[in-house]
Every structure is written in C-alpha cells, then in structure tokens.
Amino acid sequence: MNKRKEQLLRGLIFGILFGFLLQKGGVTKYDVIVGQLLLEDFTVLKIMLTAVLVGAVGLRLFQSLGWAQPSPKAGSWGRNAVGGLIFGIGFAVLGYCPGTIAGAIGNGYLDAAVGGLTGVVLGSGLLAAAYPRLRAGIWKQGDFGKLTLPQLFKVNDWAIIVPMSALILLLFYLLESAGL
C-alpha cells in the first residue's frame, strides 16, 4: 500500500474512533451541548480538551515515528473571524458543531440530519460564493502565515505541549473538584 493510501486509512480509522468517542461521551446530544453553552454541563469542554491533549501528544509522537508530517495552513485573524462567525451562527441556531452533527446523524437524530446537514451545505455554499471577496478583503487582515506557537516563541514543540498539558490536567482536576 502506498504512503498516501496509508495516511487516508489511518485518517479514516482515527475519524471513526473519534466519532465513536464523541457518541460515547454524550456530546452528540443536544441537551449536553446546550448545557455547555449555559455553563451547566462541562462534558463538551472535557472531551474537547482531552482531544487537544491526545492530539498534541499523538501528533508529536507520530511525527517522531515518521507517520505524520504536519503542514500548517496559513492563517489570519480575518479568517478566524469569518470561520468563527459561521461556526458560531450554526452552533447557536442548531446546537451542534460539524463533528457532533455527524455523530448525531449516526444516532438517528432528525434535527441533525435535516437542520445540521442543511446548515453545513448552506454554510459551505455561502462561504464558496463569498470567497473571492473575502480573499481580497478581510481574509488578509492580520495575516500570520504558517506560524505555530513553538515557532512564535522559538521553542521546541514540547515546550508548548508539556505546560499546555499540565494546564489541561489542572483544569480537569478543578472541574472534578467542583463537581462539574
């Protein structure tokens, strides 16, 4: 099997595993997501921070094994603002993000299948239609290129991953201690 097919197969396997874990964690349920937005149920935060922690350590490990070669995409504050706005509108209107929409559809939730899928298609279409104007305007505002945090601070990846991991673990401890 060639390297590209291996990467795609690994991506598929990890995507299925991630979706399974989202479902098992309960974050494909509307009530859990709304509970997070109301700061009453921190399940979503815990699962997403777990994904950040595992992803950061896993990517670095895979990179050292030669299984992954990160290639960050260029970014800007303008791109983040547009993406955040589209994501936020969809999240506020329906109570799902793209990952949880897929999981909720897998659970058979009609609101995710109809509203979520429609929203993803409409949002993607609107972005595609507006892309030429966005690219020439707000997209370039605050351009920071392919800069990563380790590059920004001129440190080894682990100098970011280790303290970030410690902060995430501390947050987990504080949330659990507070009964959240």
C-alpha positions in Angstrom: 0.0 0.0 0.0 1.4 3.4 -0.9 2.1 6.1 1.7 -0.9 8.3 0.6 -3.4 5.4 1.0 -1.9 4.5 4.4 -2.4 8.1 5.5 -6.0 8.0 4.3 -6.7 4.7 6.0 -5.2 6.0 9.3 -7.3 9.1 9.0 -10.4 7.0 8.4 -9.7 4.8 11.4 -9.0 7.7 13.7 -12.0 9.6 12.4 -14.3 6.6 13.2 -12.7 6.2 16.6 -13.1 10.0 17.3 -16.8 9.8 16.3 -17.4 6.7 18.4 -15.8 8.5 21.4 -17.9 11.6 20.8 -21.0 9.5 20.8 -19.9 7.5 23.9 -19.1 10.8 25.7 -22.6 12.0 25.0 -21.7 15.2 23.1 -23.9 14.3 20.2 -26.9 15.0 22.4 -28.5 18.5 22.1 -29.1 18.8 25.8 -25.4 18.2 26.6 -24.3 20.8 24.1 -26.8 23.4 25.4 -25.7 22.5 28.9 -22.2 23.5 28.0 -23.4 26.8 26.4 -25.2 27.6 29.6 -22.1 26.6 31.7 -24.1 23.9 33.5 -22.6 20.7 31.9 -18.9 20.7 31.1 -18.8 17.4 29.3 -18.1 19.0 25.9 -15.2 21.0 27.3 -13.7 17.9 29.0 -14.0 15.9 25.8 -12.6 18.6 23.6 -9.7 19.3 25.9 -9.0 15.6 26.0 -8.9 15.6 22.2 -6.5 18.6 22.3 -4.2 16.8 24.8 -4.2 13.5 23.0 -3.9 15.2 19.6 -0.9 17.3 20.6 1.0 14.4 22.2 -0.1 12.0 19.5 0.8 14.2 16.6 4.3 14.8 18.0 4.7 11.1 18.6 3.5 10.2 15.1 5.9 12.9 13.7 8.8 11.3 15.5 7.8 7.9 14.1 7.6 9.3 10.6 3.8 8.6 10.4 2.8 12.2 10.1 4.3 15.3 8.8 2.4 18.4 9.9 1.9 21.1 7.3 0.1 24.0 8.9 -2.0 26.2 6.7 -1.6 29.9 6.6 -3.9 31.8 8.9 -5.1 35.3 9.7 -7.3 37.0 12.3 -9.7 37.8 9.4 -10.0 34.1 8.5 -10.5 33.2 12.1 -13.2 35.9 12.5 -15.1 34.7 9.4 -14.8 31.0 10.4 -15.8 31.7 14.0 -18.8 33.7 12.8 -20.1 30.9 10.5 -19.3 28.3 13.2 -20.9 30.3 15.9 -24.1 31.0 14.0 -24.6 27.3 13.2 -23.8 26.3 16.7 -26.2 28.9 18.3 -29.0 28.1 15.8 -28.9 24.3 16.0 -26.7 23.4 19.0 -24.3 21.2 17.0 -20.8 21.7 15.6 -19.8 19.8 12.4 -18.3 16.8 14.3 -21.3 16.4 16.6 -23.7 16.8 13.7 -22.1 13.7 12.1 -22.3 11.8 15.4 -25.9 12.9 16.0 -26.9 11.8 12.4 -25.3 8.5 13.2 -27.5 8.3 16.3 -30.6 9.0 14.1 -31.4 12.5 15.4 -33.7 14.1 12.8 -32.8 17.7 13.8 -29.1 17.0 13.0 -29.9 15.2 9.8 -32.2 17.9 8.4 -31.0 21.1 10.1 -27.4 20.2 10.6 -26.8 18.8 7.1 -28.7 21.7 5.5 -26.6 24.1 7.6 -23.3 22.6 6.6 -24.3 22.6 2.9 -25.6 26.2 3.1 -22.7 27.5 5.1 -20.2 25.9 2.8 -22.1 27.3 -0.2 -22.2 30.8 1.2 -18.5 30.7 2.0 -17.7 29.5 -1.5 -19.8 32.2 -3.0 -18.3 34.9 -0.9 -14.7 33.5 -1.1 -13.4 35.8 -3.9 -14.5 38.9 -2.0 -13.3 37.6 1.4 -10.0 36.6 0.0 -9.4 40.1 -1.4 -10.6 41.8 1.8 -11.0 40.6 5.4 -9.3 37.3 4.7 -5.9 39.0 4.6 -6.4 41.1 7.8 -3.9 40.2 10.5 -2.1 37.6 8.3 0.3 35.5 10.4 1.2 32.9 7.7 2.0 29.3 8.7 3.2 30.3 12.2 2.8 27.8 15.0 3.1 28.5 18.7 6.5 26.8 19.0 7.8 28.9 16.1 6.3 32.1 17.6 8.1 31.5 20.9 11.2 30.0 19.2 11.0 26.8 21.3 10.8 23.1 20.9 7.2 21.7 20.4 7.4 20.0 23.8 8.0 23.4 25.5 4.4 24.2 24.5 2.9 20.7 24.8 4.1 20.0 28.3 2.8 23.2 30.1 -0.4 23.1 28.0 -1.0 19.5 29.1 -0.3 20.5 32.7 -2.9 23.3 32.5 -5.5 21.0 30.9 -4.9 18.4 33.7 -5.2 21.1 36.3 -8.5 22.3 34.7 -9.8 18.7 34.8 -8.9 18.5 38.4 -10.6 21.8 39.3 -13.8 20.9 37.3 -14.0 17.5 39.0 -13.3 19.0 42.4 -16.2 21.5 41.9 -18.4 18.6 40.8 -18.8 19.9 37.3 
